[in-house]
């Protein structure tokens, strides 16, 4: 593993440690925004860093099982998992029971890592078509993350508590989702789009700048 990949791996693991071993789990039962902070760190910071470290490397699971890592179905799976855990009953369960929080956080990391890997991983020879699907998957995820953030921030009443304090806390949680979740996936989609444009643009001498596998 190269030095850059090691750095990405270390940063991803540090982000997970900050989310899970820091004060956020202790604050989560009282503050919705703390729980949302854990969520955003896991899916929008740790997962893309870990995918950057593992994608297209020897240990990349997309290279071994490409059929299980298509960006569009994976993005739908992530949508279902994220929105299901934000249903009031399940959300309350995860905030007040350690075992439920562990399952929730593990499911968040699993589906988000699968999506980021499906977009950025896989064999080099198939990177361009995978990137095209990855753009759609990440942008769709950005849209539903943004929608969830807007619903939480602009809801006319508190969904996860009572009183003005709970309402303010929910609004801050929605802002965290907008600022972290939506922007991270949008940025990932734009990075892939830039790679695609570089891959199909004419190179010097009139040759198309496709992936190296085409010129072997």
C-alpha positions in Angstrom: 0.0 0.0 0.0 1.4 3.4 -1.0 2.1 6.2 1.4 -1.0 8.1 0.2 -3.2 5.1 0.7 -1.8 4.6 4.2 -2.5 8.3 5.0 -6.1 8.0 3.8 -6.6 4.8 5.8 -5.2 6.4 8.9 -7.4 9.4 8.5 -10.5 7.3 8.0 -9.8 5.2 11.1 -9.1 8.4 13.1 -12.5 9.8 11.9 -14.2 6.6 13.1 -12.4 6.7 16.4 -13.5 10.3 16.9 -17.1 9.5 16.1 -17.3 6.3 18.2 -14.8 6.8 21.0 -15.2 10.5 21.6 -17.9 12.3 23.5 -20.6 12.0 20.8 -22.0 8.6 21.9 -22.4 10.0 25.5 -24.1 13.1 24.2 -26.4 11.4 21.7 -29.1 10.3 24.1 -29.7 13.9 25.1 -28.8 15.7 21.8 -30.1 14.8 18.4 -27.4 16.9 16.8 -24.7 14.8 18.5 -26.2 11.7 17.1 -26.4 13.3 13.7 -22.7 14.3 14.0 -21.8 10.7 14.4 -23.8 9.8 11.3 -22.2 12.5 9.2 -18.6 11.7 10.3 -19.1 8.0 9.5 -20.8 8.3 6.1 -19.4 11.6 4.8 -15.8 11.6 6.2 -14.7 8.2 7.3 -16.3 6.1 4.5 -14.8 8.1 1.5 -11.4 8.2 3.2 -11.4 4.4 3.7 -12.7 3.9 0.1 -9.9 6.1 -1.2 -7.4 3.9 0.7 -8.9 0.6 -0.5 -10.3 1.4 -3.9 -8.5 -0.4 -6.8 -6.0 -1.8 -4.4 -5.3 -5.5 -3.9 -7.7 -5.7 -1.0 -10.5 -3.8 -2.9 -13.6 -6.0 -2.7 -15.0 -4.5 -5.9 -12.3 -6.2 -7.9 -13.2 -9.5 -6.4 -17.0 -9.3 -6.4 -17.9 -6.6 -9.0 -21.4 -7.8 -9.3 -22.1 -6.9 -5.6 -20.9 -3.3 -6.0 -22.9 -1.5 -8.6 -23.3 2.2 -7.7 -27.0 2.7 -8.5 -28.4 -0.3 -6.5 -26.0 0.4 -3.7 -27.2 4.0 -3.5 -30.8 2.7 -3.2 -29.7 0.4 -0.4 -28.1 3.2 1.4 -31.2 5.4 1.0 -33.3 2.7 2.5 -30.9 2.1 5.4 -30.5 5.8 6.2 -34.1 6.7 6.1 -35.2 3.6 8.0 -32.9 4.5 10.9 -34.3 8.0 11.0 -37.8 6.8 11.5 -38.7 8.2 15.0 -39.1 4.7 16.7 -35.8 3.3 15.4 -34.0 6.5 16.0 -35.2 6.6 19.6 -34.0 3.0 20.0 -30.6 3.7 18.7 -30.2 6.8 20.9 -31.1 5.1 24.1 -29.8 1.5 23.7 -26.1 0.8 23.1 -26.7 -2.4 21.1 -29.1 -0.6 18.7 -26.6 2.3 18.3 -23.9 -0.3 17.4 -26.1 -1.9 14.8 -27.1 1.5 13.4 -23.6 2.8 13.1 -22.3 -0.5 11.7 -25.0 -0.4 9.0 -24.3 3.2 8.2 -20.6 2.4 7.7 -21.3 -0.7 5.7 -23.7 0.8 3.2 -21.7 4.1 2.8 -18.4 2.2 2.3 -20.0 0.0 -0.3 -21.3 3.0 -2.2 -18.0 4.9 -2.1 -16.1 1.8 -3.1 -18.5 0.9 -5.9 -18.0 4.4 -7.3 -14.2 4.7 -6.9 -13.0 1.1 -6.8 -12.8 -1.8 -9.2 -10.4 -2.8 -12.1 -8.7 0.1 -13.9 -9.9 -1.2 -17.3 -13.6 -0.7 -16.2 -13.0 2.6 -14.3 -14.7 4.9 -16.9 -18.1 3.1 -17.1 -18.0 2.5 -13.3 -17.3 6.2 -12.8 -20.4 7.1 -14.9 -22.6 5.0 -12.7 -20.8 6.3 -9.7 -21.7 9.9 -10.6 -25.4 9.0 -10.8 -25.2 7.0 -7.5 -23.4 9.7 -5.5 -25.5 12.5 -6.9 -28.7 10.6 -6.1 -27.4 10.0 -2.5 -26.5 13.7 -2.2 -30.1 14.5 -3.2 -31.7 12.3 -0.6 -29.2 13.4 2.1 -30.1 17.0 1.2 -33.8 16.2 1.3 -33.5 14.6 4.7 -31.5 17.6 6.0 -34.1 20.0 4.7 -36.9 18.0 6.3 -35.2 18.0 9.6 -34.2 21.6 9.6 -37.6 23.0 8.3 -40.0 20.5 10.0 -42.8 22.4 11.7 -42.5 20.3 14.8 -39.9 18.2 16.6 -39.8 14.6 15.4 -37.6 13.3 18.1 -38.5 15.1 21.3 -40.7 17.8 22.8 -40.2 21.5 23.5 -38.4 24.4 21.9 -34.9 23.0 22.9 -35.6 19.7 21.0 -36.8 21.7 18.0 -33.6 23.8 17.9 -31.5 20.7 18.4 -33.3 19.0 15.5 -32.7 22.0 13.2 -29.0 21.9 14.0 -29.0 18.2 13.2 -30.6 19.0 9.8 -28.0 21.6 9.1 -25.2 19.1 9.9 -26.8 16.7 7.4 -27.0 19.4 4.8 -23.4 20.7 5.4 -21.8 17.3 5.7 -23.8 14.5 4.0 -25.1 16.4 1.0 -21.9 18.3 0.2 -19.6 15.2 0.6 -21.6 13.1 -1.8 -22.0 16.0 -4.3 -18.2 16.6 -4.2 -17.6 12.9 -4.8 -19.9 12.9 -7.8 -18.1 16.0 -9.2 -14.7 14.4 -8.8 -15.9 11.3 -10.7 -17.4 13.6 -13.4 -14.0 15.4 -13.7 -12.3 12.0 -14.1 -14.7 11.0 -16.8 -14.2 14.2 -18.8 -10.4 13.8 -18.5 -10.8 10.2 -19.7 -12.7 11.1 -22.9 -11.0 14.4 -23.8 -8.6 14.3 -26.7 -5.0 14.0 -25.6 -2.1 15.7 -27.4 -1.7 14.3 -30.9 -5.4 13.7 -31.3 -5.6 10.5 -29.1 -8.4 10.2 -26.6 -7.3 10.2 -23.0 -9.0 6.9 -22.1 -7.7 4.6 -19.4 -4.3 3.1 -19.7 -5.7 -0.4 -20.3 -6.8 0.6 -23.8 -3.2 1.4 -24.8 -1.5 -1.8 -23.6 
